[in-house]
Amino acid sequence: MKKFLFILLILIASCENDDTNKISECIDPEKWGTIVACPEYIDQVCGCDNITYANDCFAKAAGVVTWTEGACN
């Protein structure tokens, strides 16, 4: 739960500098409050919000709707 809240805070902070339309297409706000137990393996993905997540489960838990394999640049 602490990791989810930490990721959520980072997501919110990073969204302040992005174009609102891009974020609204990238993030599903209905997923933000969802409690998800994600596995602790590392298989990094780059979310459409340009944040690197440990794996796709953490990206989904943050409400990210699309991502690519690997860390963000």
OpenMM code with the backbone's topology and positions (N, CA, C; nanometers):
from openmm import Vec3, app, unit

residues = "MET LYS LYS PHE LEU PHE ILE LEU LEU ILE LEU ILE ALA SER CYS GLU ASN ASP ASP THR ASN LYS ILE SER GLU CYS ILE ASP PRO GLU LYS TRP GLY THR ILE VAL ALA CYS PRO GLU TYR ILE ASP GLN VAL CYS GLY CYS ASP ASN ILE THR TYR ALA ASN ASP CYS PHE ALA LYS ALA ALA GLY VAL VAL THR TRP THR GLU GLY ALA CYS ASN".split()
positions = [
    Vec3(0.0819, -0.1186, 0.0000),
    Vec3(0.0000, 0.0000, 0.0000),
    Vec3(0.0869, 0.1258, 0.0000),
    Vec3(0.1979, 0.1233, 0.0758),
    Vec3(0.2860, 0.2393, 0.0799),
    Vec3(0.3471, 0.2671, -0.0568),
    Vec3(0.3849, 0.1602, -0.1283),
    Vec3(0.4427, 0.1778, -0.2613),
    Vec3(0.3406, 0.2373, -0.3572),
    Vec3(0.2164, 0.1913, -0.3468),
    Vec3(0.1115, 0.2439, -0.4329),
    Vec3(0.0906, 0.3925, -0.4080),
    Vec3(0.0845, 0.4328, -0.2816),
    Vec3(0.0654, 0.5732, -0.2490),
    Vec3(0.1834, 0.6569, -0.2948),
    Vec3(0.3045, 0.6034, -0.2814),
    Vec3(0.4233, 0.6735, -0.3271),
    Vec3(0.4177, 0.6952, -0.4786),
    Vec3(0.3833, 0.5915, -0.5514),
    Vec3(0.3728, 0.6025, -0.6971),
    Vec3(0.2645, 0.7015, -0.7344),
    Vec3(0.1531, 0.6975, -0.6645),
    Vec3(0.0435, 0.7898, -0.6915),
    Vec3(0.0872, 0.9343, -0.6696),
    Vec3(0.1607, 0.9595, -0.5620),
    Vec3(0.2086, 1.0952, -0.5364),
    Vec3(0.3045, 1.1421, -0.6453),
    Vec3(0.3921, 1.0541, -0.6894),
    Vec3(0.4840, 1.0890, -0.7980),
    Vec3(0.4053, 1.1182, -0.9244),
    Vec3(0.3061, 1.0374, -0.9510),
    Vec3(0.2232, 1.0555, -1.0691),
    Vec3(0.1539, 1.1908, -1.0668),
    Vec3(0.0946, 1.2253, -0.9555),
    Vec3(0.0238, 1.3522, -0.9433),
    Vec3(0.1207, 1.4689, -0.9586),
    Vec3(0.2358, 1.4598, -0.8962),
    Vec3(0.3342, 1.5673, -0.9062),
    Vec3(0.3845, 1.5841, -1.0486),
    Vec3(0.4055, 1.4743, -1.1190),
    Vec3(0.4572, 1.4835, -1.2558),
    Vec3(0.3508, 1.5317, -1.3530),
    Vec3(0.2257, 1.5121, -1.3219),
    Vec3(0.1182, 1.5530, -1.4113),
    Vec3(0.1011, 1.7039, -1.4160),
    Vec3(0.1465, 1.7749, -1.3156),
    Vec3(0.1288, 1.9193, -1.3110),
    Vec3(0.2003, 1.9889, -1.4251),
    Vec3(0.3060, 1.9296, -1.4785),
    Vec3(0.3839, 1.9920, -1.5844),
    Vec3(0.3435, 1.9453, -1.7238),
    Vec3(0.2554, 1.8480, -1.7346),
    Vec3(0.2174, 1.7913, -1.8638),
    Vec3(0.0901, 1.8544, -1.9166),
    Vec3(0.0688, 1.8376, -2.0446),
    Vec3(-0.0540, 1.8823, -2.1080),
    Vec3(-0.1724, 1.8029, -2.0527),
    Vec3(-0.2765, 1.8718, -2.0077),
    Vec3(-0.3912, 1.8071, -1.9441),
    Vec3(-0.4578, 1.7056, -2.0348),
    Vec3(-0.4717, 1.7345, -2.1623),
    Vec3(-0.5361, 1.6401, -2.2542),
    Vec3(-0.4558, 1.5114, -2.2678),
    Vec3(-0.3243, 1.5221, -2.2726),
    Vec3(-0.2396, 1.4033, -2.2840),
    Vec3(-0.2577, 1.3136, -2.1609),
    Vec3(-0.2601, 1.3737, -2.0433),
    Vec3(-0.2754, 1.2973, -1.9199),
    Vec3(-0.4131, 1.2317, -1.9141),
    Vec3(-0.5169, 1.3046, -1.9526),
    Vec3(-0.6515, 1.2480, -1.9452),
    Vec3(-0.6666, 1.1280, -2.0376),
    Vec3(-0.5899, 1.1228, -2.1446),
    Vec3(-0.5931, 1.0082, -2.2345),
    Vec3(-0.5044, 0.8947, -2.1830),
    Vec3(-0.4105, 0.9268, -2.0972),
    Vec3(-0.3109, 0.8313, -2.0497),
    Vec3(-0.3513, 0.7633, -1.9192),
    Vec3(-0.4230, 0.8343, -1.8340),
    Vec3(-0.4548, 0.7864, -1.6999),
    Vec3(-0.6046, 0.7631, -1.6860),
    Vec3(-0.6403, 0.6508, -1.6275),
    Vec3(-0.7798, 0.6210, -1.5968),
    Vec3(-0.8017, 0.6536, -1.4490),
    Vec3(-0.8630, 0.7691, -1.4171),
    Vec3(-0.8769, 0.8096, -1.2776),
    Vec3(-0.9594, 0.7134, -1.1929),
    Vec3(-1.0404, 0.6298, -1.2540),
    Vec3(-1.1194, 0.5327, -1.1781),
    Vec3(-1.0316, 0.4246, -1.1161),
    Vec3(-0.9089, 0.4081, -1.1642),
    Vec3(-0.8173, 0.3056, -1.1126),
    Vec3(-0.7326, 0.3565, -0.9963),
    Vec3(-0.7279, 0.4877, -0.9720),
    Vec3(-0.6390, 0.5455, -0.8713),
    Vec3(-0.6609, 0.4907, -0.7324),
    Vec3(-0.7818, 0.4714, -0.6891),
    Vec3(-0.8092, 0.4257, -0.5536),
    Vec3(-0.8093, 0.2747, -0.5387),
    Vec3(-0.7837, 0.2033, -0.6453),
    Vec3(-0.7877, 0.0583, -0.6436),
    Vec3(-0.6678, 0.0017, -0.5682),
    Vec3(-0.6934, -0.0872, -0.4757),
    Vec3(-0.5854, -0.1537, -0.4032),
    Vec3(-0.5506, -0.2811, -0.4780),
    Vec3(-0.4264, -0.2899, -0.5195),
    Vec3(-0.3799, -0.4029, -0.5987),
    Vec3(-0.2542, -0.4595, -0.5337),
    Vec3(-0.2460, -0.5898, -0.5232),
    Vec3(-0.1250, -0.6551, -0.4739),
    Vec3(-0.0411, -0.6947, -0.5952),
    Vec3(0.0639, -0.6174, -0.6199),
    Vec3(0.1493, -0.6442, -0.7356),
    Vec3(0.2691, -0.7291, -0.6952),
    Vec3(0.3136, -0.8182, -0.7852),
    Vec3(0.4332, -0.8983, -0.7564),
    Vec3(0.5562, -0.8079, -0.7523),
    Vec3(0.6548, -0.8488, -0.6774),
    Vec3(0.7740, -0.7671, -0.6539),
    Vec3(0.8872, -0.7939, -0.7542),
    Vec3(0.8580, -0.8445, -0.8721),
    Vec3(0.9640, -0.8663, -0.9701),
    Vec3(0.9861, -0.7387, -1.0513),
    Vec3(1.1066, -0.7246, -1.1048),
    Vec3(1.1402, -0.6071, -1.1849),
    Vec3(1.1360, -0.6443, -1.3329),
    Vec3(1.0484, -0.5812, -1.4052),
    Vec3(1.0369, -0.5929, -1.5507),
    Vec3(0.9843, -0.4572, -1.5970),
    Vec3(1.0705, -0.3573, -1.5905),
    Vec3(1.0322, -0.2179, -1.6056),
    Vec3(0.9517, -0.1888, -1.7316),
    Vec3(0.8555, -0.0993, -1.7135),
    Vec3(0.7765, -0.0474, -1.8253),
    Vec3(0.7738, 0.1041, -1.8150),
    Vec3(0.7624, 0.1688, -1.9289),
    Vec3(0.7525, 0.3142, -1.9357),
    Vec3(0.6076, 0.3502, -1.9646),
    Vec3(0.5426, 0.4132, -1.8683),
    Vec3(0.4034, 0.4524, -1.8858),
    Vec3(0.3887, 0.5682, -1.9824),
    Vec3(0.2697, 0.5835, -2.0365),
    Vec3(0.2416, 0.6948, -2.1268),
    Vec3(0.2560, 0.8290, -2.0552),
    Vec3(0.2668, 0.8263, -1.9217),
    Vec3(0.2902, 0.9474, -1.8424),
    Vec3(0.4394, 0.9743, -1.8251),
    Vec3(0.5222, 0.8962, -1.8935),
    Vec3(0.6683, 0.9071, -1.8920),
    Vec3(0.7275, 0.8785, -1.7529),
    Vec3(0.6657, 0.7886, -1.6809),
    Vec3(0.7159, 0.7416, -1.5514),
    Vec3(0.7517, 0.5946, -1.5659),
    Vec3(0.8683, 0.5560, -1.5132),
    Vec3(0.9102, 0.4159, -1.5157),
    Vec3(0.8479, 0.3438, -1.3966),
    Vec3(0.7813, 0.2321, -1.4249),
    Vec3(0.7190, 0.1482, -1.3214),
    Vec3(0.7955, 0.0168, -1.3143),
    Vec3(0.7978, -0.0445, -1.1962),
    Vec3(0.8712, -0.1697, -1.1749),
    Vec3(0.8234, -0.2792, -1.2694),
    Vec3(0.6924, -0.2853, -1.2921),
    Vec3(0.6353, -0.3816, -1.3867),
    Vec3(0.4969, -0.3325, -1.4278),
    Vec3(0.4340, -0.4033, -1.5178),
    Vec3(0.3054, -0.3576, -1.5714),
    Vec3(0.1954, -0.3528, -1.4661),
    Vec3(0.2058, -0.4356, -1.3627),
    Vec3(0.1057, -0.4338, -1.2572),
    Vec3(0.1051, -0.2988, -1.1848),
    Vec3(0.2235, -0.2459, -1.1543),
    Vec3(0.2313, -0.1163, -1.0885),
    Vec3(0.1802, -0.0052, -1.1799),
    Vec3(0.2043, -0.0168, -1.3087),
    Vec3(0.1522, 0.0818, -1.4037),
    Vec3(-0.0002, 0.0782, -1.4053),
    Vec3(-0.0560, -0.0410, -1.4119),
    Vec3(-0.2020, -0.0552, -1.4090),
    Vec3(-0.2600, 0.0001, -1.2794),
    Vec3(-0.1933, -0.0271, -1.1669),
    Vec3(-0.2410, 0.0197, -1.0369),
    Vec3(-0.2401, 0.1722, -1.0278),
    Vec3(-0.1521, 0.2366, -1.1027),
    Vec3(-0.1458, 0.3828, -1.1051),
    Vec3(-0.2463, 0.4418, -1.2040),
    Vec3(-0.3196, 0.3550, -1.2737),
    Vec3(-0.4201, 0.4025, -1.3683),
    Vec3(-0.3682, 0.4238, -1.5089),
    Vec3(-0.2422, 0.3880, -1.5333),
    Vec3(-0.1830, 0.4050, -1.6655),
    Vec3(-0.2507, 0.3090, -1.7627),
    Vec3(-0.2893, 0.3587, -1.8793),
    Vec3(-0.3622, 0.2740, -1.9738),
    Vec3(-0.2722, 0.2160, -2.0829),
    Vec3(-0.1586, 0.2794, -2.1120),
    Vec3(-0.0651, 0.2241, -2.2104),
    Vec3(0.0778, 0.2420, -2.1604),
    Vec3(0.1651, 0.1522, -2.2027),
    Vec3(0.3056, 0.1567, -2.1662),
    Vec3(0.3853, 0.0814, -2.2685),
    Vec3(0.5177, 0.0999, -2.2625),
    Vec3(0.6095, 0.0250, -2.3485),
    Vec3(0.7092, -0.0479, -2.2582),
    Vec3(0.7676, -0.1526, -2.3100),
    Vec3(0.8642, -0.2296, -2.2328),
    Vec3(0.9916, -0.1481, -2.2124),
    Vec3(1.0509, -0.1621, -2.0949),
    Vec3(1.1739, -0.0929, -2.0627),
    Vec3(1.1509, 0.0378, -1.9886),
    Vec3(1.2590, 0.0884, -1.9321),
    Vec3(1.2534, 0.2137, -1.8557),
    Vec3(1.2344, 0.3335, -1.9487),
    Vec3(1.1789, 0.4391, -1.8948),
    Vec3(1.1649, 0.5640, -1.9704),
    Vec3(1.3023, 0.6293, -1.9864),
    Vec3(1.3190, 0.7032, -2.0913),
    Vec3(1.4464, 0.7757, -2.1142),
    Vec3(1.4453, 0.9082, -2.0456),
] * unit.nanometer
topology = app.Topology()
chain = topology.addChain("A")
for resn in residues:
    res = topology.addResidue(resn, chain)
    for name in ("N", "CA", "C"):
        topology.addAtom(name, app.Element.getBySymbol(name[0]), res)
